[in-house]
Amino acid sequence: MEHDLETFRAETRVWLEANCPPEMRDSAQGEDTICWGGKNWAFTSEAQKTWLDRMAAKGWTVPTWPQEYGGAGLNRAQDKILTEELQDMGARLPLQSFGIWMLGPALLHFGTHEQKLQYLPPIARGEIRWCQGYSEPGAGSDLASVQTRAEIDGDMYVVNGQKDSVINLADPKHRGLSLHHPLHAKALADRAKETGLKNHYIFAKGIDLKSNEEIQILDFILKFI
């Protein structure tokens, strides 16, 4: 096992040296250096795009995810080695997103095979971008007071409410906040009310969402185009 890991480390180092553009080896961590991905993402450089494309093709944007869902199927020890080698060469992360951090792990655990095939590979390639819609204008950070509701109507959920900024789920009282897709097709994102890059107002009135008990997971997530 130890010999196998040493071989993996050596092979990983060689691959990274050959495929990570020099511009992506500056250990930069600022907001303006992050690649968030998405349909409308504007790459800051050709090197940033090249780095994402190569890492996504290798499955290393989400290295521990199964290969059939866009990952590389690495175990924890291999993932740790990959992280160490990336850090040692000062490589930027090729992609960061809520899809990787939150939606993906939840979908891997709770989702159907069809849902995983539909959503996970595009997340891994940086083709779609997800965000959380927790806070509301009348609730702020008190997520136990949110008023947006999804009511079952046959095999559909009907969603009514308004969402504001992005915040983390922390209190057991928030049980019942669930994950659904997609609101962007019918919800109105009022860009004129933006108060910052991360602050959008999302209005949902009578939105119909396909009911699927297997995908009621942790939180309420909106998919942005």
Backbone torsions as a table, in degrees:
resi	resn	phi	psi	omega
1	MET	NA	-46.3	-179.5
2	GLU	-63.2	-39.6	178.3
3	HIS	-64.0	-40.4	179.0
4	ASP	-61.8	-40.1	179.7
5	LEU	-69.1	-36.3	176.4
6	GLU	-64.5	-40.1	176.9
7	THR	-64.6	-42.9	178.6
8	PHE	-61.5	-41.8	179.4
9	ARG	-62.1	-44.9	-178.9
10	ALA	-63.5	-43.8	179.7
11	GLU	-66.4	-38.3	178.3
12	THR	-63.8	-43.9	-179.8
13	ARG	-61.7	-42.7	179.6
14	VAL	-63.6	-45.3	-178.5
15	TRP	-63.4	-45.0	-179.4
16	LEU	-63.2	-41.6	178.2
17	GLU	-60.8	-35.4	-177.6
18	ALA	-82.6	-21.8	-169.7
19	ASN	-118.4	-16.7	178.9
20	CYS	-85.2	116.5	179.6
21	PRO	-59.6	143.9	-179.9
22	PRO	-53.4	-35.4	-178.7
23	GLU	-65.5	-20.5	-178.6
24	MET	-94.8	13.0	-176.9
25	ARG	-113.2	33.5	-175.3
26	ASP	-103.3	7.6	179.5
27	SER	59.3	19.5	-178.3
28	ALA	-66.6	139.7	-178.5
29	GLN	-132.9	8.1	-178.8
30	GLY	-72.5	162.1	-178.7
31	GLU	-56.8	-36.4	-176.4
32	ASP	-76.5	-3.7	178.7
33	THR	-104.5	-6.9	-176.7
34	ILE	-79.0	138.2	171.8
35	CYS	-100.8	111.6	-179.2
36	TRP	-92.2	-19.4	-179.2
37	GLY	74.0	-172.5	-178.5
38	GLY	115.9	162.8	-177.2
39	LYS	-60.6	-33.4	-175.6
40	ASN	-106.2	16.8	-177.9
41	TRP	-66.8	133.1	176.6
42	ALA	-105.4	111.0	-179.3
43	PHE	-65.7	141.7	-179.8
44	THR	-77.8	-17.5	179.2
45	SER	-162.5	164.1	175.7
46	GLU	-66.4	-31.6	178.5
47	ALA	-64.3	-38.7	178.3
48	GLN	-63.1	-42.4	178.3
49	LYS	-66.1	-43.6	179.8
50	THR	-60.5	-43.4	-178.9
51	TRP	-63.3	-43.8	177.8
52	LEU	-64.2	-47.5	-177.9
53	ASP	-59.6	-43.3	-178.0
54	ARG	-69.3	-42.5	-179.6
55	MET	-69.4	-37.1	178.1
56	ALA	-65.8	-41.7	178.7
57	ALA	-63.7	-30.9	178.5
58	LYS	-79.8	-16.4	-176.1
59	GLY	85.3	12.9	-173.0
60	TRP	-97.1	5.1	168.0
61	THR	-74.9	-29.0	176.4
62	VAL	-135.6	68.1	-166.5
63	PRO	-59.9	-27.8	-177.4
64	THR	-91.2	-7.4	177.2
65	TRP	-70.8	151.7	176.7
66	PRO	-59.2	149.9	-178.2
67	GLN	-60.3	-37.2	-177.8
68	GLU	-67.6	-14.4	179.0
69	TYR	-110.5	17.5	174.1
70	GLY	102.2	-1.8	-179.4
71	GLY	-97.4	-164.4	179.7
72	ALA	-115.3	-5.3	179.2
73	GLY	68.3	27.1	-179.6
74	LEU	-72.9	148.3	172.9
75	ASN	-84.7	178.2	-174.6
76	ARG	-63.0	-40.0	-179.6
77	ALA	-65.2	-41.6	178.4
78	GLN	-67.4	-40.0	178.4
79	ASP	-62.3	-39.7	178.3
80	LYS	-63.3	-41.4	178.9
81	ILE	-64.0	-44.4	178.6
82	LEU	-58.9	-45.3	178.9
83	THR	-60.6	-43.1	179.8
84	GLU	-63.5	-41.8	-178.9
85	GLU	-68.7	-37.6	176.5
86	LEU	-63.1	-43.7	179.8
87	GLN	-66.5	-40.0	-178.4
88	ASP	-62.5	-33.1	-179.7
89	MET	-94.5	1.9	178.1
90	GLY	72.0	24.4	-176.1
91	ALA	-74.8	138.6	172.8
92	ARG	-70.7	152.8	170.4
93	LEU	-66.3	135.3	-177.1
94	PRO	-72.0	-23.1	-175.6
95	LEU	-159.3	137.8	173.2
96	GLN	-132.7	140.4	179.9
97	SER	-171.8	156.6	173.4
98	PHE	-65.4	-26.3	177.1
99	GLY	-61.5	-38.5	178.6
100	ILE	-75.8	-43.7	-172.3
101	TRP	-78.2	-38.5	-169.5
102	MET	-120.7	-56.1	-177.0
103	LEU	-64.4	-46.8	-175.7
104	GLY	-57.1	-53.8	179.3
105	PRO	-58.8	-39.1	179.1
106	ALA	-66.7	-42.6	-179.8
107	LEU	-66.8	-37.9	177.2
108	LEU	-60.7	-35.2	-177.0
109	HIS	-83.6	-41.0	-171.4
110	PHE	-108.1	-22.4	-170.7
111	GLY	-75.4	163.8	174.5
112	THR	-80.3	164.6	178.3
113	HIS	-59.4	-39.8	-179.2
114	GLU	-65.6	-40.8	178.2
115	GLN	-65.0	-40.7	179.1
116	LYS	-63.3	-42.9	179.7
117	LEU	-65.4	-33.7	-176.9
118	GLN	-75.5	-41.7	-169.8
119	TYR	-103.6	-34.3	-171.5
120	LEU	-71.2	-47.0	179.2
121	PRO	-58.0	-42.4	176.9
122	PRO	-64.0	-32.4	175.3
123	ILE	-64.7	-46.0	-178.3
124	ALA	-62.2	-32.5	-179.9
125	ARG	-87.0	-4.4	-179.2
126	GLY	75.6	24.0	-177.0
127	GLU	-87.3	-24.1	176.7
128	ILE	-130.4	155.1	-176.6
129	ARG	-130.7	135.6	-179.7
130	TRP	-115.7	153.0	171.8
131	CYS	-142.8	165.3	-178.8
132	GLN	-94.3	143.6	175.2
133	GLY	-121.7	79.1	-178.1
134	TYR	-93.3	-65.1	-170.2
135	SER	-66.7	156.4	178.1
136	GLU	-133.3	156.2	-178.9
137	PRO	-55.3	-34.4	-178.5
138	GLY	-94.8	0.2	-177.0
139	ALA	-120.9	-28.7	-179.4
140	GLY	59.6	-127.8	-179.1
141	SER	-87.0	-3.0	179.3
142	ASP	-85.3	83.6	-174.0
143	LEU	-68.7	-17.7	176.8
144	ALA	-72.0	-10.5	-178.3
145	SER	-106.2	10.0	-178.5
146	VAL	-63.4	147.0	-176.6
147	GLN	-107.5	-14.9	178.0
148	THR	-61.8	132.0	-175.9
149	ARG	-130.8	146.5	172.2
150	ALA	-118.8	112.9	-177.9
151	GLU	-108.0	136.2	-178.6
152	ILE	-72.5	129.8	175.6
153	ASP	-133.7	94.0	-174.5
154	GLY	70.0	-121.4	177.2
155	ASP	-104.4	23.3	-179.9
156	MET	-125.0	155.9	166.4
157	TYR	-103.1	134.5	174.1
158	VAL	-106.2	118.0	-174.1
159	VAL	-105.6	130.9	174.4
160	ASN	-133.3	135.7	177.5
161	GLY	153.5	-173.0	-178.4
162	GLN	-140.3	137.4	-179.4
163	LYS	-118.6	151.6	-176.9
164	ASP	-119.3	-104.6	-172.5
165	SER	-94.1	-175.2	-178.1
166	VAL	-104.7	133.6	-176.9
167	ILE	-150.7	162.1	-177.9
168	ASN	-91.4	147.4	177.0
169	LEU	-83.1	127.0	-174.7
170	ALA	-136.6	-15.6	-170.7
171	ASP	-112.9	136.8	177.7
172	PRO	-58.5	-23.7	178.9
173	LYS	-62.4	-16.1	-174.6
174	HIS	-85.2	8.1	177.0
175	ARG	-56.0	134.4	-178.5
176	GLY	112.5	-21.6	171.0
177	LEU	-66.5	125.9	-172.3
178	SER	-127.4	168.0	-175.4
179	LEU	-102.5	128.4	178.3
180	HIS	-140.5	159.7	178.4
181	HIS	-147.2	144.9	-9.9
182	PRO	-115.4	139.1	175.3
183	LEU	-89.4	-21.6	-170.1
184	HIS	-63.6	-20.6	-177.2
185	ALA	-69.8	-28.8	-176.1
186	LYS	-124.6	-20.3	-178.6
187	ALA	-75.2	149.7	179.3
188	LEU	-100.3	113.7	175.8
189	ALA	-92.7	108.3	-176.2
190	ASP	-82.8	89.7	-176.6
191	ARG	-62.9	-24.1	-178.8
192	ALA	-67.3	-17.9	-178.6
193	LYS	-99.0	13.5	178.1
194	GLU	-63.4	134.5	176.1
195	THR	-114.2	12.0	-179.9
196	GLY	165.3	170.8	-176.1
197	LEU	-61.4	-26.4	-175.6
198	LYS	-108.9	12.3	-173.1
199	ASN	-122.7	105.5	180.0
200	HIS	-125.5	151.1	173.3
201	TYR	-104.0	124.8	-178.4
202	ILE	-117.6	126.1	-179.1
203	PHE	-109.8	128.1	177.9
204	ALA	-124.7	118.2	-179.8
205	LYS	-130.6	111.0	178.5
206	GLY	64.1	34.0	-179.2
207	ILE	-76.8	129.0	177.6
208	ASP	-93.7	127.1	177.6
209	LEU	-126.6	135.6	179.5
210	LYS	-60.0	128.1	179.6
211	SER	-75.3	131.4	176.4
212	ASN	-150.9	102.8	-173.9
213	GLU	-61.5	-25.3	-177.6
214	GLU	-72.9	-14.8	-175.6
215	ILE	-110.4	10.3	172.3
216	GLN	-81.6	97.2	-167.4
217	ILE	-110.3	-97.0	-169.6
218	LEU	-116.1	-33.2	-168.6
219	ASP	-153.7	179.4	-178.5
220	PHE	-104.7	111.2	-172.5
221	ILE	-118.9	136.0	177.4
222	LEU	-107.1	137.4	178.3
223	LYS	-97.6	120.8	179.0
224	PHE	-94.6	138.8	174.1
225	ILE	-83.7	NA	NA
